[in-house]
Amino acid sequence: MKPGVSGKPPYDDQNVFARILRGEIPCRKVYEDEFALAFHDINPQAPQHVLVIPKGKYVSFADFSSTASDAEITGFVRAVGEVARQIGAEETGYRLLANMGPDSHQEVPHLHVHVFAGRPLGPMLVR
Protein backbone atom coordinates (compact mmCIF):
# COMPACT_ATOMS: atom_id res chain seq x y z
CA MET A 1 0.00 0.00 0.00
CA LYS A 2 1.37 3.37 -0.96
CA PRO A 3 0.68 6.30 1.38
CA GLY A 4 -1.91 8.85 0.32
CA VAL A 5 -1.28 12.57 -0.02
CA SER A 6 -1.51 13.05 3.76
CA GLY A 7 1.00 10.24 4.43
CA LYS A 8 -1.91 8.08 5.61
CA PRO A 9 -2.40 4.81 3.70
CA PRO A 10 -5.33 5.11 1.29
CA TYR A 11 -8.56 3.45 2.38
CA ASP A 12 -10.38 1.18 -0.07
CA ASP A 13 -14.13 1.68 0.43
CA GLN A 14 -14.77 -1.56 -1.49
CA ASN A 15 -12.78 -3.85 0.84
CA VAL A 16 -14.80 -6.74 2.27
CA PHE A 17 -14.92 -5.29 5.81
CA ALA A 18 -16.20 -1.92 4.56
CA ARG A 19 -18.90 -3.81 2.69
CA ILE A 20 -19.78 -5.82 5.83
CA LEU A 21 -20.02 -2.58 7.84
CA ARG A 22 -22.41 -1.16 5.22
CA GLY A 23 -24.55 -4.32 5.39
CA GLU A 24 -23.80 -5.33 1.79
CA ILE A 25 -22.27 -8.63 2.91
CA PRO A 26 -23.74 -10.61 5.83
CA CYS A 27 -21.70 -11.77 8.80
CA ARG A 28 -22.20 -13.98 11.85
CA LYS A 29 -22.11 -11.20 14.41
CA VAL A 30 -20.62 -11.78 17.87
CA TYR A 31 -20.61 -8.20 19.15
CA GLU A 32 -21.39 -4.68 17.96
CA ASP A 33 -21.41 -1.22 19.46
CA GLU A 34 -20.88 2.30 18.12
CA PHE A 35 -17.11 1.77 17.73
CA ALA A 36 -16.60 -1.85 16.65
CA LEU A 37 -18.08 -4.89 15.00
CA ALA A 38 -17.00 -8.47 15.76
CA PHE A 39 -17.94 -11.50 13.71
CA HIS A 40 -16.89 -15.09 13.08
CA ASP A 41 -14.17 -15.59 10.46
CA ILE A 42 -15.46 -17.38 7.34
CA ASN A 43 -12.30 -19.52 7.25
CA PRO A 44 -11.62 -20.27 10.95
CA GLN A 45 -8.11 -21.26 11.99
CA ALA A 46 -9.16 -22.30 15.51
CA PRO A 47 -12.40 -23.54 17.11
CA GLN A 48 -13.10 -19.93 18.06
CA HIS A 49 -11.91 -17.39 15.46
CA VAL A 50 -13.50 -13.97 15.62
CA LEU A 51 -12.52 -10.78 13.80
CA VAL A 52 -12.92 -7.43 15.55
CA ILE A 53 -12.92 -4.34 13.33
CA PRO A 54 -13.28 -0.66 14.13
CA LYS A 55 -16.17 1.07 12.39
CA GLY A 56 -13.92 3.88 11.17
CA LYS A 57 -11.86 3.82 7.98
CA TYR A 58 -8.47 2.68 9.33
CA VAL A 59 -5.91 0.56 7.48
CA SER A 60 -3.41 -0.18 10.28
CA PHE A 61 -2.67 0.34 13.97
CA ALA A 62 -0.33 3.21 13.05
CA ASP A 63 -3.17 4.88 11.13
CA PHE A 64 -5.69 4.12 13.91
CA SER A 65 -3.48 5.24 16.80
CA SER A 66 -2.57 8.52 15.11
CA THR A 67 -5.95 9.54 13.70
CA ALA A 68 -8.75 7.86 15.69
CA SER A 69 -10.39 9.70 18.55
CA ASP A 70 -9.71 8.66 22.14
CA ALA A 71 -13.28 7.32 22.30
CA GLU A 72 -12.74 5.18 19.18
CA ILE A 73 -9.48 3.75 20.52
CA THR A 74 -10.97 3.00 23.93
CA GLY A 75 -14.11 1.53 22.39
CA PHE A 76 -12.16 -0.75 20.05
CA VAL A 77 -9.89 -2.07 22.81
CA ARG A 78 -12.90 -2.69 25.05
CA ALA A 79 -14.67 -4.49 22.19
CA VAL A 80 -11.72 -6.90 21.81
CA GLY A 81 -11.87 -7.69 25.54
CA GLU A 82 -15.65 -8.12 25.45
CA VAL A 83 -15.37 -10.57 22.55
CA ALA A 84 -12.83 -12.67 24.48
CA ARG A 85 -15.29 -12.80 27.40
CA GLN A 86 -18.28 -13.60 25.18
CA ILE A 87 -16.60 -16.54 23.46
CA GLY A 88 -15.53 -17.96 26.84
CA ALA A 89 -11.81 -17.60 26.24
CA GLU A 90 -10.83 -15.85 29.47
CA GLU A 91 -10.30 -19.02 31.51
CA THR A 92 -8.13 -21.07 29.14
CA GLY A 93 -6.59 -18.23 27.14
CA TYR A 94 -6.65 -16.79 23.67
CA ARG A 95 -4.41 -15.17 21.08
CA LEU A 96 -4.78 -11.78 19.46
CA LEU A 97 -3.27 -11.27 16.02
CA ALA A 98 -3.21 -8.17 13.84
CA ASN A 99 -1.43 -8.17 10.49
CA MET A 100 -0.23 -4.85 9.04
CA GLY A 101 1.00 -4.57 5.48
CA PRO A 102 2.34 -6.99 2.87
CA ASP A 103 5.17 -8.54 4.93
CA SER A 104 2.63 -9.70 7.52
CA HIS A 105 0.23 -11.01 4.85
CA GLN A 106 -2.57 -8.55 5.68
CA GLU A 107 -5.36 -9.67 3.35
CA VAL A 108 -7.96 -6.96 3.98
CA PRO A 109 -6.82 -3.32 4.11
CA HIS A 110 -9.00 -2.46 7.12
CA LEU A 111 -7.60 -2.67 10.65
CA HIS A 112 -8.74 -5.88 12.29
CA VAL A 113 -7.78 -8.11 15.19
CA HIS A 114 -8.17 -11.87 15.06
CA VAL A 115 -9.22 -13.50 18.36
CA PHE A 116 -8.24 -17.19 18.37
CA ALA A 117 -9.31 -19.61 21.13
CA GLY A 118 -10.71 -23.02 21.88
CA ARG A 119 -7.56 -25.19 21.75
CA PRO A 120 -3.82 -24.97 22.47
CA LEU A 121 -2.53 -22.65 19.74
CA GLY A 122 1.14 -23.65 19.60
CA PRO A 123 4.07 -21.32 19.00
CA MET A 124 3.56 -17.78 17.75
CA LEU A 125 5.55 -18.07 14.53
CA VAL A 126 6.82 -20.93 12.42
CA ARG A 127 10.49 -21.33 13.25
Secondary structure, 3 states (H helix, E strand, C coil): CCCCCCCCCCCCCCCHHHHHHCCCCCCCEEEECCCEEEEECCCCCCCEEEEEEECCCCCCHHHHHHHCCHHHHHHHHHHHHHHHHHCCCCCCCCEEECCCCHHHCCCCCCCCEEEEECCCCCCCCCC
